[in-house]
Amino acid sequence: MTQTGNDTLEKVDVILDEPGHYKVIFLNDDVTPMDFVLEILQRIFKHDVQTSQKLMVTVHTDGSAVVGVYSFEVAEQKGVETTILARGNNFPLIVKIEKE
């Protein structure tokens, strides 16, 4: 059995957007100790001591600071890790993720 037919090939232009970047933002609170924030910035966000101190002071004085910019998946993972550690230590540290 032979099939006959008109197959039409269609050209489709596919436009791929670059993956977006997302900011991880720490919000200040009056409970979470500065030492804990420094530890998180170094342990999870891999900042050096000097950068961690600067970011921690910015969070404290300005009320918030961008602590890193990543792909959505990485930003979300770091935010979740931070929140789990904060809650596990009974701290209310709030982490926001925003599209850049």
MOPAC internal coordinates of N, CA, C and O (Angstrom, degrees):
PM7 1SCF
backbone

  N    0.0000 0     0.00 0     0.00 0    0    0    0
  C    1.4260 1     0.00 0     0.00 0    1    0    0
  C    1.5263 1   108.08 1     0.00 0    2    1    0
  O    1.2310 1   120.33 1   -49.40 1    3    2    1
  N    1.2853 1   116.98 1   130.60 1    3    2    1
  C    1.4503 1   123.26 1  -178.40 1    5    3    2
  C    1.5173 1   109.50 1  -114.17 1    6    5    3
  O    1.2310 1   121.48 1   -45.96 1    7    6    5
  N    1.3408 1   114.77 1   134.04 1    7    6    5
  C    1.4615 1   118.71 1   176.95 1    9    7    6
  C    1.5055 1   108.97 1   -98.09 1   10    9    7
  O    1.2310 1   121.37 1   -42.57 1   11   10    9
  N    1.2881 1   114.98 1   137.43 1   11   10    9
  C    1.4645 1   119.27 1   174.01 1   13   11   10
  C    1.5134 1   107.01 1  -124.77 1   14   13   11
  O    1.2310 1   120.91 1   -31.23 1   15   14   13
  N    1.2730 1   115.87 1   148.77 1   15   14   13
  C    1.4611 1   119.43 1   179.53 1   17   15   14
  C    1.5089 1   109.64 1   176.29 1   18   17   15
  O    1.2310 1   122.02 1   -12.26 1   19   18   17
  N    1.2546 1   113.74 1   167.74 1   19   18   17
  C    1.4595 1   119.99 1   178.34 1   21   19   18
  C    1.5197 1   108.75 1  -102.57 1   22   21   19
  O    1.2310 1   121.25 1   -72.80 1   23   22   21
  N    1.3082 1   115.21 1   107.20 1   23   22   21
  C    1.4555 1   119.56 1   175.11 1   25   23   22
  C    1.5200 1   107.73 1   -91.84 1   26   25   23
  O    1.2310 1   121.28 1   -49.92 1   27   26   25
  N    1.3144 1   115.15 1   130.08 1   27   26   25
  C    1.4573 1   120.08 1  -179.99 1   29   27   26
  C    1.5135 1   108.50 1  -109.65 1   30   29   27
  O    1.2310 1   121.32 1   -54.09 1   31   30   29
  N    1.2871 1   115.07 1   125.91 1   31   30   29
  C    1.4494 1   119.68 1   175.01 1   33   31   30
  C    1.5177 1   107.39 1   -92.08 1   34   33   31
  O    1.2310 1   121.37 1   -47.77 1   35   34   33
  N    1.2791 1   114.99 1   132.23 1   35   34   33
  C    1.4496 1   120.92 1  -176.94 1   37   35   34
  C    1.5191 1   108.50 1  -115.67 1   38   37   35
  O    1.2310 1   120.80 1   -48.90 1   39   38   37
  N    1.3193 1   116.07 1   131.10 1   39   38   37
  C    1.4555 1   120.56 1   177.69 1   41   39   38
  C    1.5306 1   107.24 1   -85.48 1   42   41   39
  O    1.2310 1   121.49 1   -53.16 1   43   42   41
  N    1.3173 1   114.75 1   126.84 1   43   42   41
  C    1.4594 1   120.41 1   179.69 1   45   43   42
  C    1.5180 1   107.92 1  -121.05 1   46   45   43
  O    1.2310 1   121.43 1   -55.95 1   47   46   45
  N    1.3168 1   114.88 1   124.05 1   47   46   45
  C    1.4602 1   119.40 1   175.29 1   49   47   46
  C    1.5187 1   108.45 1   -87.30 1   50   49   47
  O    1.2310 1   121.24 1   -56.67 1   51   50   49
  N    1.2978 1   115.22 1   123.33 1   51   50   49
  C    1.4554 1   120.58 1   179.47 1   53   51   50
  C    1.5230 1   107.41 1  -108.26 1   54   53   51
  O    1.2310 1   121.44 1   -55.51 1   55   54   53
  N    1.2978 1   114.84 1   124.49 1   55   54   53
  C    1.4575 1   119.79 1   178.12 1   57   55   54
  C    1.5208 1   107.50 1  -108.73 1   58   57   55
  O    1.2310 1   121.38 1   -61.00 1   59   58   57
  N    1.3024 1   114.96 1   119.00 1   59   58   57
  C    1.4551 1   120.58 1   179.66 1   61   59   58
  C    1.5219 1   109.02 1  -103.52 1   62   61   59
  O    1.2310 1   121.17 1   -53.24 1   63   62   61
  N    1.3014 1   115.37 1   126.76 1   63   62   61
  C    1.4558 1   119.78 1   175.24 1   65   63   62
  C    1.5157 1   108.92 1   -80.59 1   66   65   63
  O    1.2310 1   121.51 1   -33.19 1   67   66   65
  N    1.3157 1   114.71 1   146.81 1   67   66   65
  C    1.4542 1   119.10 1   172.84 1   69   67   66
  C    1.5241 1   107.72 1   -64.61 1   70   69   67
  O    1.2310 1   120.28 1   -34.75 1   71   70   69
  N    1.3053 1   117.06 1   145.25 1   71   70   69
  C    1.4646 1   118.03 1   177.35 1   73   71   70
  C    1.5263 1   109.07 1   -60.87 1   74   73   71
  O    1.2310 1   120.95 1   -40.19 1   75   74   73
  N    1.3105 1   115.78 1   139.81 1   75   74   73
  C    1.4552 1   119.90 1  -179.31 1   77   75   74
  C    1.5133 1   112.03 1   -72.93 1   78   77   75
  O    1.2310 1   121.65 1   -17.92 1   79   78   77
  N    1.2950 1   114.44 1   162.08 1   79   78   77
  C    1.4528 1   120.88 1   174.95 1   81   79   78
  C    1.5222 1   108.14 1  -108.23 1   82   81   79
  O    1.2310 1   121.46 1   -36.65 1   83   82   81
  N    1.3261 1   114.80 1   143.35 1   83   82   81
  C    1.4529 1   120.94 1  -177.06 1   85   83   82
  C    1.5194 1   110.39 1  -125.48 1   86   85   83
  O    1.2310 1   121.31 1   -43.77 1   87   86   85
  N    1.3258 1   115.09 1   136.23 1   87   86   85
  C    1.4568 1   121.89 1   179.61 1   89   87   86
  C    1.5256 1   109.11 1   -88.62 1   90   89   87
  O    1.2310 1   121.10 1   -43.45 1   91   90   89
  N    1.3135 1   115.50 1   136.55 1   91   90   89
  C    1.4610 1   121.14 1   170.89 1   93   91   90
  C    1.5195 1   105.57 1  -101.10 1   94   93   91
  O    1.2310 1   121.08 1   -56.26 1   95   94   93
  N    1.3380 1   115.54 1   123.74 1   95   94   93
  C    1.4591 1   121.41 1  -173.79 1   97   95   94
  C    1.5266 1   109.46 1  -121.25 1   98   97   95
  O    1.2310 1   120.86 1   -49.33 1   99   98   97
  N    1.3223 1   115.95 1   130.67 1   99   98   97
  C    1.4680 1   121.45 1   172.80 1  101   99   98
  C    1.5156 1   107.71 1   -95.46 1  102  101   99
  O    1.2310 1   120.59 1   -42.28 1  103  102  101
  N    1.3395 1   116.48 1   137.72 1  103  102  101
  C    1.4550 1   122.09 1   175.88 1  105  103  102
  C    1.5263 1   109.09 1  -107.62 1  106  105  103
  O    1.2310 1   120.92 1   -38.95 1  107  106  105
  N    1.3174 1   115.84 1   141.05 1  107  106  105
  C    1.4547 1   120.98 1  -179.37 1  109  107  106
  C    1.5280 1   111.00 1   -71.32 1  110  109  107
  O    1.2310 1   121.20 1   -33.63 1  111  110  109
  N    1.3095 1   115.32 1   146.37 1  111  110  109
  C    1.4617 1   121.64 1   169.64 1  113  111  110
  C    1.5217 1   106.56 1  -142.30 1  114  113  111
  O    1.2310 1   120.51 1   -11.05 1  115  114  113
  N    1.3088 1   116.63 1   168.95 1  115  114  113
  C    1.4640 1   120.52 1  -176.61 1  117  115  114
  C    1.5217 1   113.32 1   -94.81 1  118  117  115
  O    1.2310 1   120.14 1  -169.98 1  119  118  117
  N    1.3299 1   117.33 1    10.02 1  119  118  117
  C    1.4623 1   120.34 1  -174.96 1  121  119  118
  C    1.5324 1   112.58 1  -116.33 1  122  121  119
  O    1.2310 1   120.15 1   135.23 1  123  122  121
  N    1.3256 1   117.31 1   -44.77 1  123  122  121
  C    1.4678 1   120.73 1  -175.02 1  125  123  122
  C    1.5304 1   109.82 1   -64.80 1  126  125  123
  O    1.2310 1   119.98 1   -57.36 1  127  126  125
  N    1.3365 1   117.64 1   122.64 1  127  126  125
  C    1.4707 1   120.33 1  -178.57 1  129  127  126
  C    1.5292 1   112.19 1   -68.01 1  130  129  127
  O    1.2310 1   121.61 1   -32.91 1  131  130  129
  N    1.3038 1   114.52 1   147.09 1  131  130  129
  C    1.4693 1   120.47 1   179.83 1  133  131  130
  C    1.5236 1   111.28 1   -60.69 1  134  133  131
  O    1.2310 1   120.20 1   143.72 1  135  134  133
  N    1.3239 1   117.21 1   -36.28 1  135  134  133
  C    1.4769 1   120.56 1   179.25 1  137  135  134
  C    1.5206 1   110.86 1   -61.84 1  138  137  135
  O    1.2310 1   120.18 1   142.34 1  139  138  137
  N    1.3403 1   117.26 1   -37.66 1  139  138  137
  C    1.4580 1   120.76 1   178.64 1  141  139  138
  C    1.5286 1   110.11 1   -66.39 1  142  141  139
  O    1.2310 1   120.50 1   137.00 1  143  142  141
  N    1.3211 1   116.66 1   -43.00 1  143  142  141
  C    1.4673 1   120.86 1   178.63 1  145  143  142
  C    1.5324 1   109.74 1   -61.03 1  146  145  143
  O    1.2310 1   120.46 1   136.24 1  147  146  145
  N    1.3260 1   116.73 1   -43.76 1  147  146  145
  C    1.4711 1   120.33 1   177.73 1  149  147  146
  C    1.5256 1   111.11 1   -59.17 1  150  149  147
  O    1.2310 1   120.85 1   136.00 1  151  150  149
  N    1.3254 1   115.98 1   -44.00 1  151  150  149
  C    1.4679 1   120.45 1  -179.97 1  153  151  150
  C    1.5302 1   110.99 1   -60.70 1  154  153  151
  O    1.2310 1   120.15 1   135.01 1  155  154  153
  N    1.3221 1   117.32 1   -44.99 1  155  154  153
  C    1.4668 1   121.82 1  -179.85 1  157  155  154
  C    1.5255 1   110.57 1   -63.49 1  158  157  155
  O    1.2310 1   120.75 1   135.71 1  159  158  157
  N    1.3186 1   116.18 1   -44.29 1  159  158  157
  C    1.4677 1   119.66 1  -179.07 1  161  159  158
  C    1.5273 1   111.75 1   -61.38 1  162  161  159
  O    1.2310 1   120.50 1   145.17 1  163  162  161
  N    1.3094 1   116.66 1   -34.83 1  163  162  161
  C    1.4620 1   120.30 1   179.54 1  165  163  162
  C    1.5242 1   111.70 1   -82.77 1  166  165  163
  O    1.2310 1   120.39 1   138.45 1  167  166  165
  N    1.3065 1   116.85 1   -41.55 1  167  166  165
  C    1.4674 1   121.59 1  -173.92 1  169  167  166
  C    1.5297 1   112.59 1   -76.43 1  170  169  167
  O    1.2310 1   120.02 1   131.68 1  171  170  169
  N    1.3170 1   117.57 1   -48.32 1  171  170  169
  C    1.4640 1   120.72 1  -175.22 1  173  171  170
  C    1.5252 1   111.88 1   -92.40 1  174  173  171
  O    1.2310 1   120.70 1   140.42 1  175  174  173
  N    1.3365 1   116.27 1   -39.58 1  175  174  173
  C    1.4682 1   119.71 1  -174.82 1  177  175  174
  C    1.5285 1   113.12 1   -97.21 1  178  177  175
  O    1.2310 1   120.65 1   176.58 1  179  178  177
  N    1.3325 1   116.37 1    -3.42 1  179  178  177
  C    1.4734 1   123.54 1   173.33 1  181  179  178
  C    1.5287 1   113.65 1    60.15 1  182  181  179
  O    1.2310 1   120.72 1  -146.74 1  183  182  181
  N    1.3440 1   116.22 1    33.26 1  183  182  181
  C    1.4610 1   119.92 1   175.67 1  185  183  182
  C    1.5223 1   109.04 1   -83.65 1  186  185  183
  O    1.2310 1   120.75 1   -29.09 1  187  186  185
  N    1.3242 1   116.17 1   150.91 1  187  186  185
  C    1.4618 1   119.05 1   174.80 1  189  187  186
  C    1.5293 1   109.01 1   -76.65 1  190  189  187
  O    1.2310 1   120.51 1    -6.40 1  191  190  189
  N    1.3146 1   116.64 1   173.60 1  191  190  189
  C    1.4629 1   121.88 1  -174.82 1  193  191  190
  C    1.5277 1   111.10 1   -59.67 1  194  193  191
  O    1.2310 1   120.30 1   133.63 1  195  194  193
  N    1.3207 1   117.04 1   -46.37 1  195  194  193
  C    1.4666 1   121.13 1  -177.07 1  197  195  194
  C    1.5291 1   111.35 1   -63.48 1  198  197  195
  O    1.2310 1   119.83 1   133.79 1  199  198  197
  N    1.3161 1   117.93 1   -46.21 1  199  198  197
  C    1.4650 1   121.48 1   179.28 1  201  199  198
  C    1.5225 1   110.69 1   -65.21 1  202  201  199
  O    1.2310 1   120.46 1   139.88 1  203  202  201
  N    1.3191 1   116.72 1   -40.12 1  203  202  201
  C    1.4702 1   121.05 1   178.26 1  205  203  202
  C    1.5241 1   110.97 1   -60.67 1  206  205  203
  O    1.2310 1   120.68 1   135.98 1  207  206  205
  N    1.3224 1   116.30 1   -44.02 1  207  206  205
  C    1.4671 1   120.16 1   179.61 1  209  207  206
  C    1.5251 1   111.03 1   -63.23 1  210  209  207
  O    1.2310 1   120.59 1   137.25 1  211  210  209
  N    1.3300 1   116.48 1   -42.75 1  211  210  209
  C    1.4615 1   120.54 1  -179.83 1  213  211  210
  C    1.5379 1   110.54 1   -63.13 1  214  213  211
  O    1.2310 1   120.50 1   134.89 1  215  214  213
  N    1.3271 1   116.65 1   -45.11 1  215  214  213
  C    1.4664 1   120.51 1   179.32 1  217  215  214
  C    1.5303 1   111.46 1   -64.51 1  218  217  215
  O    1.2310 1   120.42 1   138.35 1  219  218  217
  N    1.3210 1   116.79 1   -41.65 1  219  218  217
  C    1.4594 1   121.11 1   179.94 1  221  219  218
  C    1.5294 1   110.40 1   -61.74 1  222  221  219
  O    1.2310 1   119.85 1   137.20 1  223  222  221
  N    1.3131 1   117.89 1   -42.80 1  223  222  221
  C    1.4660 1   121.95 1   178.36 1  225  223  222
  C    1.5264 1   109.86 1   -65.48 1  226  225  223
  O    1.2310 1   119.86 1   140.74 1  227  226  225
  N    1.3217 1   117.88 1   -39.26 1  227  226  225
  C    1.4670 1   121.12 1   178.23 1  229  227  226
  C    1.5264 1   110.64 1   -63.07 1  230  229  227
  O    1.2310 1   120.28 1   135.66 1  231  230  229
  N    1.3194 1   117.07 1   -44.34 1  231  230  229
  C    1.4651 1   120.37 1   177.27 1  233  231  230
  C    1.5255 1   109.21 1   -58.95 1  234  233  231
  O    1.2310 1   120.43 1   135.06 1  235  234  233
  N    1.3159 1   116.79 1   -44.94 1  235  234  233
  C    1.4668 1   121.87 1  -176.40 1  237  235  234
  C    1.5321 1   111.75 1   -67.26 1  238  237  235
  O    1.2310 1   119.95 1   135.98 1  239  238  237
  N    1.3123 1   117.70 1   -44.02 1  239  238  237
  C    1.4737 1   120.44 1  -174.65 1  241  239  238
  C    1.5272 1   113.24 1   -85.27 1  242  241  239
  O    1.2310 1   120.20 1   142.54 1  243  242  241
  N    1.3428 1   117.21 1   -37.46 1  243  242  241
  C    1.4710 1   120.46 1  -176.37 1  245  243  242
  C    1.5293 1   113.29 1   -96.34 1  246  245  243
  O    1.2310 1   120.32 1   168.49 1  247  246  245
  N    1.3116 1   117.00 1   -11.51 1  247  246  245
  C    1.4482 1   120.29 1   179.68 1  249  247  246
  C    1.5154 1   114.48 1    93.95 1  250  249  247
  O    1.2310 1   120.73 1   164.12 1  251  250  249
  N    1.3322 1   116.20 1   -15.88 1  251  250  249
  C    1.4668 1   120.41 1   177.23 1  253  251  250
  C    1.5204 1   109.01 1  -167.65 1  254  253  251
  O    1.2310 1   121.27 1   -16.50 1  255  254  253
  N    1.3355 1   115.17 1   163.50 1  255  254  253
  C    1.4605 1   120.98 1   175.83 1  257  255  254
  C    1.5211 1   109.22 1  -158.77 1  258  257  255
  O    1.2310 1   121.19 1   -35.77 1  259  258  257
  N    1.3219 1   115.32 1   144.23 1  259  258  257
  C    1.4611 1   121.18 1   172.42 1  261  259  258
  C    1.5194 1   106.32 1   -78.00 1  262  261  259
  O    1.2310 1   120.79 1   -59.93 1  263  262  261
  N    1.3371 1   116.10 1   120.07 1  263  262  261
  C    1.4624 1   120.09 1  -177.10 1  265  263  262
  C    1.5236 1   112.56 1  -102.49 1  266  265  263
  O    1.2310 1   120.57 1   174.97 1  267  266  265
  N    1.3321 1   116.52 1    -5.03 1  267  266  265
  C    1.4584 1   120.68 1   176.82 1  269  267  266
  C    1.5132 1   111.12 1   178.06 1  270  269  267
  O    1.2310 1   121.04 1   -22.47 1  271  270  269
  N    1.3338 1   115.62 1   157.53 1  271  270  269
  C    1.4636 1   122.79 1   177.14 1  273  271  270
  C    1.5205 1   107.21 1  -130.49 1  274  273  271
  O    1.2310 1   121.02 1   -54.79 1  275  274  273
  N    1.3394 1   115.66 1   125.21 1  275  274  273
  C    1.4565 1   121.62 1  -172.54 1  277  275  274
  C    1.5181 1   110.61 1  -144.60 1  278  277  275
  O    1.2310 1   120.95 1    -4.86 1  279  278  277
  N    1.3211 1   115.78 1   175.14 1  279  278  277
  C    1.4612 1   120.01 1   168.48 1  281  279  278
  C    1.5271 1   106.70 1   -64.11 1  282  281  279
  O    1.2310 1   120.19 1   -17.73 1  283  282  281
  N    1.3247 1   117.25 1   162.27 1  283  282  281
  C    1.4616 1   120.27 1  -176.60 1  285  283  282
  C    1.5224 1   111.88 1   -56.44 1  286  285  283
  O    1.2310 1   120.55 1   133.75 1  287  286  285
  N    1.3190 1   116.55 1   -46.25 1  287  286  285
  C    1.4582 1   120.31 1  -175.67 1  289  287  286
  C    1.5239 1   111.90 1   -62.30 1  290  289  287
  O    1.2310 1   120.72 1   137.51 1  291  290  289
  N    1.3200 1   116.23 1   -42.49 1  291  290  289
  C    1.4701 1   120.27 1  -179.40 1  293  291  290
  C    1.5311 1   109.93 1   -69.59 1  294  293  291
  O    1.2310 1   120.44 1   136.54 1  295  294  293
  N    1.3350 1   116.77 1   -43.46 1  295  294  293
  C    1.4684 1   120.56 1   178.91 1  297  295  294
  C    1.5272 1   110.25 1   -59.66 1  298  297  295
  O    1.2310 1   120.69 1   134.54 1  299  298  297
  N    1.3114 1   116.28 1   -45.46 1  299  298  297
  C    1.4609 1   120.98 1   180.00 1  301  299  298
  C    1.5294 1   111.12 1   -62.26 1  302  301  299
  O    1.2310 1   120.32 1   135.79 1  303  302  301
  N    1.3257 1   117.00 1   -44.21 1  303  302  301
  C    1.4646 1   120.88 1  -179.37 1  305  303  302
  C    1.5301 1   111.05 1   -62.65 1  306  305  303
  O    1.2310 1   120.43 1   135.48 1  307  306  305
  N    1.3259 1   116.78 1   -44.52 1  307  306  305
  C    1.4638 1   119.99 1   179.99 1  309  307  306
  C    1.5262 1   110.54 1   -65.74 1  310  309  307
  O    1.2310 1   120.50 1   142.76 1  311  310  309
  N    1.3242 1   116.65 1   -37.24 1  311  310  309
  C    1.4582 1   120.66 1   177.24 1  313  311  310
  C    1.5172 1   111.68 1   -64.16 1  314  313  311
  O    1.2310 1   120.53 1   136.42 1  315  314  313
  N    1.3231 1   116.60 1   -43.58 1  315  314  313
  C    1.4702 1   121.29 1   179.00 1  317  315  314
  C    1.5297 1   110.50 1   -65.03 1  318  317  315
  O    1.2310 1   120.16 1   134.49 1  319  318  317
  N    1.3241 1   117.29 1   -45.51 1  319  318  317
  C    1.4724 1   120.92 1   179.36 1  321  319  318
  C    1.5229 1   110.47 1   -58.88 1  322  321  319
  O    1.2310 1   120.88 1   136.16 1  323  322  321
  N    1.3291 1   115.92 1   -43.84 1  323  322  321
  C    1.4667 1   120.60 1  -179.74 1  325  323  322
  C    1.5207 1   110.79 1   -63.07 1  326  325  323
  O    1.2310 1   120.69 1   133.59 1  327  326  325
  N    1.3207 1   116.29 1   -46.41 1  327  326  325
  C    1.4637 1   120.68 1  -178.84 1  329  327  326
  C    1.5224 1   111.33 1   -63.36 1  330  329  327
  O    1.2310 1   119.83 1   137.77 1  331  330  329
  N    1.3198 1   117.93 1   -42.23 1  331  330  329
  C    1.4678 1   121.39 1   178.57 1  333  331  330
  C    1.5273 1   110.78 1   -61.55 1  334  333  331
  O    1.2310 1   120.39 1   134.91 1  335  334  333
  N    1.3300 1   116.87 1   -45.09 1  335  334  333
  C    1.4719 1   119.60 1   178.89 1  337  335  334
  C    1.5235 1   111.13 1   -65.41 1  338  337  335
  O    1.2310 1   120.54 1   138.96 1  339  338  337
  N    1.3346 1   116.57 1   -41.04 1  339  338  337
  C    1.4686 1   119.91 1  -179.70 1  341  339  338
  C    1.5269 1   110.43 1   -63.24 1  342  341  339
  O    1.2310 1   120.32 1   131.38 1  343  342  341
  N    1.3216 1   116.98 1   -48.62 1  343  342  341
  C    1.4677 1   120.18 1  -178.87 1  345  343  342
  C    1.5280 1   110.97 1   -66.47 1  346  345  343
  O    1.2310 1   120.62 1   144.48 1  347  346  345
  N    1.3153 1   116.43 1   -35.52 1  347  346  345
  C    1.4619 1   120.40 1   177.59 1  349  347  346
  C    1.5206 1   112.66 1   -64.12 1  350  349  347
  O    1.2310 1   120.99 1   157.22 1  351  350  349
  N    1.3387 1   115.71 1   -22.78 1  351  350  349
  C    1.4588 1   121.24 1   177.53 1  353  351  350
  C    1.5298 1   111.90 1  -104.92 1  354  353  351
  O    1.2310 1   120.97 1  -167.44 1  355  354  353
  N    1.3376 1   115.76 1    12.56 1  355  354  353
  C    1.4690 1   122.88 1   178.93 1  357  355  354
  C    1.5260 1   113.84 1    62.17 1  358  357  355
  O    1.2310 1   120.71 1  -143.48 1  359  358  357
  N    1.3472 1   116.24 1    36.52 1  359  358  357
  C    1.4601 1   121.02 1   176.39 1  361  359  358
  C    1.5214 1   109.26 1  -111.67 1  362  361  359
  O    1.2310 1   120.41 1   -37.44 1  363  362  361
  N    1.3407 1   116.81 1   142.56 1  363  362  361
  C    1.4717 1   120.49 1  -177.01 1  365  363  362
  C    1.5327 1   114.11 1   -91.21 1  366  365  363
  O    1.2310 1   119.46 1  -158.69 1  367  366  365
  N    1.3158 1   118.65 1    21.31 1  367  366  365
  C    1.4693 1   120.98 1  -177.67 1  369  367  366
  C    1.5267 1   110.70 1   -48.98 1  370  369  367
  O    1.2310 1   120.90 1   -51.66 1  371  370  369
  N    1.3208 1   115.88 1   128.34 1  371  370  369
  C    1.4636 1   120.91 1  -179.13 1  373  371  370
  C    1.5272 1   108.76 1  -106.07 1  374  373  371
  O    1.2310 1   121.37 1   -46.93 1  375  374  373
  N    1.3243 1   114.99 1   133.07 1  375  374  373
  C    1.4559 1   122.64 1   179.04 1  377  375  374
  C    1.5249 1   107.93 1  -120.07 1  378  377  375
  O    1.2310 1   120.86 1   -51.34 1  379  378  377
  N    1.3283 1   115.96 1   128.66 1  379  378  377
  C    1.4560 1   121.35 1   176.33 1  381  379  378
  C    1.5139 1   109.59 1  -112.82 1  382  381  379
  O    1.2310 1   120.88 1   -30.09 1  383  382  381
  N    1.3321 1   115.92 1   149.91 1  383  382  381
  C    1.4637 1   122.69 1   174.67 1  385  383  382
  C    1.5233 1   106.13 1  -119.78 1  386  385  383
  O    1.2310 1   120.31 1   -54.35 1  387  386  385
  N    1.3340 1   117.01 1   125.65 1  387  386  385
  C    1.4695 1   121.42 1   179.63 1  389  387  386
  C    1.5061 1   110.24 1  -132.74 1  390  389  387
  O    1.2310 1   120.78 1   -37.11 1  391  390  389
  N    1.3179 1   116.11 1   142.89 1  391  390  389
  C    1.4634 1   120.95 1   175.84 1  393  391  390
  C    1.5137 1   108.38 1   -67.10 1  394  393  391
  O    1.2310 1   121.36 1   -44.20 1  395  394  393
  N    1.3212 1   115.00 1   135.80 1  395  394  393
  C    1.4613 1   120.54 1  -179.07 1  397  395  394
  C    1.5062 1   111.06 1   -73.28 1  398  397  395
  O    1.2310 1   120.10 1   180.00 1  399  398  397

